[in-house]
């Protein structure tokens, strides 16, 4: 996930740098000089006309400061090459595709038909609910709860997801991860006091990335579907929502009551929110925090649907970034 955010942060940083093209390139003095020469004496004020007459009567071998600046700018343009007036427009068009999630550089699988509603919910979450409720509660939980209690709760809740992950790994034809989820569940449930202690990791049976039924559907070509943003809950796609319902049918998740399931979601949510504190600066500096969050979320779901292949994702990200930079270089 950090890798995806870093890639997007690079692209959006380029977008932010291109917001004011006039600040990046010297002013086109040739065109401005030509425009000023078209002004007649009647269009100039008396002071300007007098100054112009004095300048015309001055010795020709004395160069004005303006001409010196123009010569300096011309030499600078010779050093960096001819300035293309269409460059700014072309660059802005490419960067706008990235920022708006459209065109060649769009994140695949983004379908946001309710963007107006979603943006309103994002503003509610980002400007009010998160800074005044979710963030302080999450940090208070992380800062003041003894670490061994937090670890026990995390281990117990993670253990409840192992059977669903086992089934989904089997459906995705990943036999190795299927066996690892199975072994982790029975070992931690038996010897780890119902999962409070992660004995399996101590036995070098590392936990794979959890697999959800939404990931399984994505692997077999089911689209993400419409994107939604909900208060407090956050982003969700139709595919993920349907997958969560199916995952809830497996034991032991199916044995949880509504309030127990809500408690599981709340504790996991506080841990996840506290972990995102280090990435707040990236979100704050992005030109459009809503699109940044949406595209990062969808890209993560696409990644999970591939089975969590880090090598494959890294190659795709590098190719995507190389194509983007080549497009800019070719302008």
N, C-alpha and C positions, 0 to 999 in steps of 0.2 A: 504493500500500500504506500509506504513512504517513497518507494521508487516511482510510483505513478504520480504522486503529488509533486515529486521533484521535477519530473518531466514536464508536467503541466505548468509548474511554477516557472520553468525556463521559458516556455512559450508565452505565458501571460506576462512575464517580465519584459520580453521583447515587445509585447503589445503595449505595455505601459510606456516604454521608451519611445514608441512611435506615435504617441498621442499628439505630440507637438512637433511636426516635421520641421517647422521653421526654426526651432531651436537646435536642430541637429545639423542643418546645412546652412552655409553662408547665404545671405540674401542675394537674389539675382540682380546685381547692380546694373547689368547691361540693359535689362528690360525696364528697370525703374528709371535709368538715365534717359532711355529713349522716350519714355512717357513724359518725363519732365521737360524734355526739349521741345515737345509739341505744344507746350503752353505758350500762348502769345503774351506780349507785353501788357495787353489790356486785361488779361486774366490774373496778372501778378499785382501785388500791392505796390504802392509807390516806393516803399523801402526796398522791396525785392528788386524792383526795376532799377533803382539807383545802384544797388549792389551789383546788379548784372552789368550795368554800363561801366562801372569802375573795374570790374573784373575783365571786361573786354579791352579796356584801355591799358591794362597792366602789361608789363613786358612779357613776351611770349616764352622767355626762357625760365620764368618762375612758375613752378608747379603748385597748384593749390593743394591743401590737405585732402580735399575730396578725391582729387586725381591720384594722390599717393595711396589712399585707402583702396581705390579701385584697382591700382596696379598691384597692391599687396594681395587683394582678393583674387585677381587674375592669376598671379603666380601660385597662390594656394590651390586654385582650381586646376592649374597645370600639373601641380604635384599629385593631386588625387584623381585626376582624370576629368573628362568633360562631365558637367552636371546635366543630368537628364531630368527635364521638368516633369516627365511622366513617372519618374521613379517613386516619388512619394505616393502617388495614387495607386500604383501597382502594389507597393509594399503595404499600404493601408488596407487594400482589398484582401490580400493574403492573410494579414493579421486579423482582420475582421472575421474571416472564416473560422479562425481558431477560437476567437473570443465568443462568437455566436454559435459555435458548434455546427457549422454548416460547411458544405462544399467538400473538397478533397480531404481536408484535415479534420472532419467531424469524427467524434467518438462513435463507433458503430453501435447500434442498438438503442440510441436515444430517441424516445418517442414521448413528447411532452405536450399533449393536446390541451392540458389544463394549466398552462404556464401562468396565466393571470392569477388564478386561485393559488397555485403553488407559490408564486412570489409573495403573495399576501401572507401565506402561512410561514414562509421563510423569514419575512420581516418580523413577524410576531415572535418566532423562535429566536432569531438572531439578535433582535434589538431589545427584547423584553424577557421572555421566558428563560433563555439561557443565562444572560448575565445576572439576573436577579433571583433565579431559582435553581436551575439545573447545575450550573457551574459551581456556585458556592456550596450547595448540598453535596455534590460529588467530591469536591476538594476537602470538605469537612470530614466526610466519611473516610477518605484515603489518609488524611493527616492525623486523625484522632482515633481511628480504630486500630487496635494492636495488630501488628503484622501477621501474627500466627492465626488470629481469628479471620482476617481477610483471606489469607492463604487457604484456610480450611473451607471457607465459604466458596471461594473460586473453584477449588478442587471438587467439592461436592456437586456444584451446579454443572461443571464441565463434564462430570461423570454421567450425569443424566442424559447428555446428548450423544454419548458413545453408541448406543444401539441404533439410533436414527442414522448416524454417520456411517455405521457399519453397513446398513442396508443400502444406503445411497452409494457407497463405494462399490458394493457388489453390483449394483445396477449400472454403474459407470465402468464396470469390468476392470476394476483395480483390485486385484486379488491381494496384493501385499498390504495395502491399507485396510482392506476388509479384515484381515487376520489381526492386524495391529489394534484396530478398534475393539475387536472381540476380546483379545487378550487383555487390553487395558481395562475393559469394563469388569471382567470377572475377577481379575487380580485386585483391582482397587476396591471393588465392592466387597470382596471376601476378606482380604488382608489389610485394606486401607480404611476400615471402619466406615463402610458405605460410601467410600470415595473421599472422605475428609483428608486422607493422606495419600499422596500420589506415589504409591509403591512402585507402580509400573515404570515411571520415569527413572526412579532410583535403580531399577533393574535394566535400564538402558532400552526400554520400550518407549520411544519418543512418540508424543501425540502428533498425528498428522493434522493437517488443516481440516476442520469440521466440514462435512459435506451435507448439504441440505437438498431437499427434493427439488427446489428451484434450480440448484446447480445441475442436477441430473437432467431436468427438462431442457436446460440450456445446452447441455452437451449433445442432446439429440435434436437440436435445431429449433426448439420452442423459443420464440422471441421474448424479450423482456416485457413487452406490453407497455401500457401507459405508466408514466412516472407520476407519483404522488408525493406531496410533502404534507405531513400531518403535525399538528401542535404537539410538542414534547417528544412524540414518538420519532419524528424525523422522516427521512426518505424511505420510500417503499415502491416497488414495482408490482404489477399485477402477478407476474410469474412468481416473485418471491412470496407474496402474500398467499397465493394458492399453495406453494410449497410448504409454508409454515403450517398450514392446516393439515396437510398430509403427514408431516413430521410429528405433529401432535397426536397422531393416532397410534404411535408406537409406545410400548412400555419402556421406561417408567413415566415418560412425559404424559401419557394418556391418563395416568392415575392421579395427576395433580389437579387440585381444585382450581377454580378461577383465581382466587386470592393467592394461592401458592404459585401459580404461573405468573401472576402479576409481580409477586415478590422476586421471583427468578429474573424476570425482565428488568426490574428496578436495580437489583444488585449488579447484574451484568452491565446495565447501562451506566451506572456510576463509575465502574471501573473503566469502561470504554471512554467516557467523557473526560475523566481525569488524564487518561493517556494521550488525549488530543491537545492538551495545553501547549505542548512544545510546537505544535503546528498552527497555532492561532495566528502567528505573524504572517505566515504564507497566505492564509485566508484573508486577513485584513488588508494585505497589500495587493490582492488580486483586483483587476479592474471590475469584475462582476462576480461577487462572492457566490451568488446563486448558481450561475453557470459552472463556476469552478467546482462547487460541491456536487452538483448534479452529474457532471461528466466524470469526476473522480469516482463517484459512487457506481455509475454504470460501468466504467472501465474495470473496477474491482469485481463486479458481478460477471463481466465477460471473462475475466481471468479465472474466477472460481469455476466457471462452466467448462474451461479447458482442462480441469483437473488439477489446477494449481501448479502448472509446469513453469517454474521460475526461468529456466533456460529459454523456453519458447517465448515467454513474455518479454524477456530482455532483448531477444533478437527482434521481436516485433517493434518494441519501443525504439531501439536504435535505428531500425529502418525508417520508422515514422519520422524521427527527429532528423535523420540525414536527408530525407526527401524534403522536409520543410526548409532546412537550411540551404539545400541546393536550389530550392525555388527562390529564396531570397537572394542568393548569390547570382542567380541568373537574371534578376530584374535589371 
